[in-house]
Amino acid sequence: MPSRRERASVSISLFSFQDIITCLSGIMILLVLLISLDLVNIKFSDTNSRKSSFPDSPSSEDTIPSYPENHDNNSPAVATLQSMAIQIIEKMEKGIMPDSVDMARLIVEMEYAESSILAQKEVVQKDLLQLNQDAKDAEKTRQDLEKKENFLKQTIAELQSTLDNLSKDNILTLIPEKGESEKPLMVECSGEKIRRAGFGRNSLPESFPATQSGIESFLESLSMLKKSDQYLLLMIKPSASDYAMELVDEIRKKNFDVGYDVMMEDQRLSFQTLPDSQKTLP
């Protein structure tokens, strides 16, 4: 049976016990940091995989470091620290006081590993914030493009419907060039009458009989127009061929810009613009 003196030989001083507590606390802190870093890496990988679902978003392969690889580079050092900690704990369980030099070395290396892991974790968190912002910007861009796409689809459908109706009713319409400053004055010439109206206006066209007096009245009405911002466009049907070119010459004598083209006898001239043809993208 051991004596009291023999038992007292394995006692631990207060300062040694304090070193042991400090070492164990450091080990626990290190393990918590490792677990936290692993969770951050898992979240980073999940966010990166979601970002890759946007095919048009910029690639981040050149700007984002490979954190799992960096973490693996620290694995040997961390494994060494864990091994040293396990050896110290096993010695303590057997009642053997760890060497103070080994304890000090372990504490220093644990503090260094802790600061390294904290710095790496901070970098990962910053890049996660940037990834989240990039994902928000990509979603906003996608929504804007979707709005423009829907707008274009609706406009095309409206224009197609209008063109189909005009084609069905055999109506001829003018599509002026974009940015044109002069306003076209549309004139439809047939064997029965001359119809005139400003293009794009809601008012009904003026009508003149296709007789000598009617042609003279039409020419007199041109004196009320502004030559600087209007030009005449004559659409001539086959039945108006006997007077059309003479009418063009008389209009030119009045110093108006005039152009002409032919149309089918059974066609009708539209004086209205195509609906929504001047819409702009939202």
C-alpha positions in Angstrom: 0.0 0.0 0.0 1.6 3.3 -1.1 2.4 5.8 1.6 1.3 9.4 1.6 4.7 10.5 0.6 4.5 8.4 -2.5 1.1 9.9 -3.4 2.4 13.4 -2.9 5.2 12.8 -5.5 2.7 12.9 -8.4 0.9 16.0 -7.3 0.4 18.9 -9.8 1.3 22.5 -8.9 -1.2 25.3 -9.3 0.9 26.9 -12.1 1.2 23.6 -14.0 -2.5 23.1 -13.7 -3.1 26.6 -15.1 -0.9 25.7 -18.2 -2.9 22.5 -18.7 -6.2 24.4 -18.6 -4.8 27.0 -21.1 -3.6 24.3 -23.4 -7.0 22.5 -23.4 -8.8 25.8 -24.0 -6.6 26.5 -26.9 -7.3 23.0 -28.3 -11.0 23.5 -28.0 -10.8 27.0 -29.7 -8.8 25.5 -32.6 -11.3 22.7 -33.1 -14.2 25.2 -33.1 -12.4 27.3 -35.7 -11.7 24.3 -37.9 -15.4 23.3 -37.8 -16.4 26.9 -38.5 -14.0 27.1 -41.5 -15.4 23.8 -42.9 -19.0 25.2 -42.6 -17.9 28.4 -44.4 -16.3 26.4 -47.2 -19.5 24.3 -47.6 -21.6 27.5 -47.9 -19.1 29.0 -50.4 -19.3 25.9 -52.6 -23.1 26.0 -52.5 -23.2 29.7 -53.4 -20.6 29.2 -56.2 -22.7 26.4 -57.7 -25.8 28.6 -57.7 -24.0 31.4 -59.4 -22.9 29.1 -62.2 -26.6 28.7 -63.2 -26.4 32.1 -64.8 -24.8 31.4 -68.2 -24.2 35.1 -69.1 -22.7 36.0 -65.7 -18.9 36.8 -65.7 -16.6 33.9 -64.7 -15.1 34.1 -61.3 -12.5 31.4 -61.7 -9.6 33.8 -62.0 -10.6 36.0 -59.0 -11.8 33.6 -56.4 -9.2 31.5 -54.6 -9.7 27.8 -54.1 -10.4 27.8 -50.4 -10.8 24.1 -50.0 -7.3 23.6 -51.4 -5.9 26.3 -49.1 -7.5 24.7 -46.2 -6.0 21.3 -47.2 -2.5 22.9 -47.2 -3.0 23.7 -43.5 -4.0 20.1 -42.8 -0.5 18.7 -42.0 0.2 21.4 -39.4 -3.2 21.0 -37.9 -2.8 17.3 -37.7 0.5 17.7 -36.0 -1.1 20.0 -33.4 -3.8 17.5 -32.8 -1.3 14.7 -32.4 0.7 16.8 -29.9 -2.5 17.6 -28.0 -3.6 14.0 -27.8 -0.2 13.0 -26.5 -0.3 15.6 -23.8 -3.8 14.5 -22.8 -2.8 10.8 -22.6 0.2 11.7 -20.4 -2.1 13.7 -18.1 -4.5 10.8 -17.9 -1.6 8.6 -16.7 -0.6 11.2 -14.1 2.5 12.3 -16.0 3.1 16.0 -16.1 3.8 17.3 -19.6 7.0 19.0 -20.4 6.7 22.8 -20.0 8.7 23.4 -23.2 6.4 21.2 -25.2 3.4 22.9 -23.6 4.8 26.4 -24.5 5.6 25.2 -28.1 2.1 23.8 -28.5 0.5 27.0 -27.2 2.5 29.2 -29.6 1.8 27.0 -32.6 -1.9 26.9 -31.7 -2.1 30.7 -31.5 -0.4 30.9 -34.9 -2.8 28.4 -36.4 -5.7 30.2 -34.8 -4.7 33.6 -36.3 -4.1 32.0 -39.7 -7.5 30.4 -39.7 -9.2 33.6 -38.6 -7.5 35.5 -41.4 -8.5 32.9 -44.0 -12.1 32.9 -42.7 -12.3 36.7 -43.0 -11.2 36.5 -46.6 -13.8 33.8 -47.4 -16.6 35.8 -45.7 -15.7 38.9 -47.8 -15.8 36.9 -51.0 -19.1 35.4 -50.0 -20.5 38.9 -49.6 -19.2 39.8 -53.1 -20.7 36.6 -54.6 -24.1 37.4 -53.0 -24.0 40.9 -54.5 -23.0 39.6 -57.9 -25.9 37.1 -57.7 -28.3 40.0 -56.9 -27.0 42.0 -59.9 -27.3 39.1 -62.2 -30.9 38.5 -61.1 -31.7 42.2 -61.7 -30.2 42.1 -65.2 -32.2 38.9 -65.9 -35.4 40.6 -64.9 -34.7 43.7 -67.0 -34.0 41.6 -70.0 -37.2 39.6 -69.5 -39.2 42.9 -69.4 -37.6 44.1 -72.6 -38.3 40.7 -74.2 -42.0 40.8 -73.2 -42.3 44.4 -74.5 -40.8 43.4 -77.9 -43.0 40.3 -78.2 -46.1 42.4 -77.5 -45.1 45.2 -79.9 -44.3 42.7 -82.7 -47.7 40.9 -82.1 -49.5 44.3 -82.4 -47.7 45.3 -85.6 -48.2 41.9 -87.1 -51.9 42.1 -86.4 -52.2 45.5 -88.0 -50.2 44.4 -91.1 -52.4 41.4 -91.4 -55.6 43.6 -91.3 -54.1 46.0 -93.8 -53.2 43.2 -96.2 -56.6 41.6 -95.8 -58.3 44.9 -96.6 -55.8 45.7 -99.4 -54.7 48.9 -97.7 -51.4 50.5 -98.6 -49.6 52.4 -95.8 -46.4 54.4 -95.6 -43.5 53.7 -93.2 -41.5 56.9 -93.1 -37.8 56.8 -92.4 -36.8 57.3 -88.8 -35.5 60.8 -88.0 -37.2 62.4 -91.0 -37.9 66.1 -90.3 -40.3 66.8 -93.2 -43.9 65.6 -92.9 -45.3 63.8 -95.9 -48.5 65.0 -97.4 -50.2 61.9 -98.9 -52.1 62.3 -102.1 -54.1 59.4 -103.7 -54.8 59.9 -107.4 -57.5 57.9 -109.2 -59.7 58.4 -112.2 -62.6 59.6 -110.0 -61.0 61.9 -107.3 -57.9 63.2 -105.6 -57.6 62.5 -101.9 -55.1 64.4 -99.7 -54.2 64.3 -96.0 -51.2 64.8 -93.8 -49.7 61.4 -92.9 -50.4 60.3 -89.3 -53.2 62.8 -88.7 -56.6 61.7 -87.4 -58.5 64.2 -89.6 -60.4 62.8 -92.7 -58.6 63.4 -96.0 -59.8 66.2 -98.3 -61.3 65.1 -101.6 -61.2 66.8 -105.0 -62.9 65.5 -108.2 -60.5 64.4 -110.9 -61.7 67.1 -113.3 -60.0 70.2 -114.6 -61.7 72.4 -112.0 -61.0 69.9 -109.3 -57.3 69.7 -110.1 -57.1 73.5 -110.1 -58.8 73.6 -106.7 -56.3 71.0 -105.4 -53.4 73.2 -106.6 -54.8 76.3 -105.0 -55.1 74.5 -101.7 -51.4 73.9 -101.7 -50.8 77.6 -101.1 -51.9 77.1 -97.4 -49.1 74.6 -96.7 -45.6 75.2 -95.4 -43.0 74.3 -98.0 -40.2 74.1 -95.4 -41.4 71.2 -93.4 -43.7 69.3 -95.8 -43.4 67.4 -99.0 -46.0 65.7 -101.3 -46.1 62.0 -102.0 -48.5 61.1 -104.9 -49.7 57.5 -105.1 -51.0 57.1 -108.6 -53.6 54.5 -109.7 -53.7 53.3 -113.4 -57.0 55.2 -113.9 -55.2 58.6 -113.1 -52.4 58.1 -115.7 -53.9 60.7 -118.1 -53.4 63.7 -115.6 -50.9 62.4 -113.0 -47.7 63.5 -114.5 -49.1 66.9 -115.5 -50.1 67.3 -111.8 -46.6 66.4 -110.7 -45.1 69.2 -112.9 -47.6 71.8 -111.6 -46.7 70.9 -108.0 -43.0 71.3 -108.8 -43.7 74.8 -110.3 -45.0 75.8 -106.9 -41.5 74.9 -105.4 -42.8 71.9 -103.4 -40.7 68.7 -103.0 -42.7 66.0 -104.6 -42.4 62.3 -105.1 -44.7 59.7 -106.7 -45.2 56.0 -106.9 -47.9 53.7 -108.3 -50.5 51.6 -106.6 -53.0 49.0 -107.7 -56.5 50.1 -108.7 -58.2 48.1 -106.0 -55.9 49.3 -103.2 -56.7 52.0 -100.8 -54.2 54.4 -99.2 -53.9 54.6 -95.4 -53.1 58.0 -94.0 -52.5 56.7 -90.5 -49.2 55.5 -88.9 -48.8 51.9 -87.8 -49.9 51.7 -84.1 -47.1 51.8 -81.5 -44.4 52.1 -84.2 -42.6 54.8 -82.2 -42.4 52.9 -78.9 -39.1 52.7 -77.2 -37.8 49.9 -75.0 -38.5 50.3 -71.3 
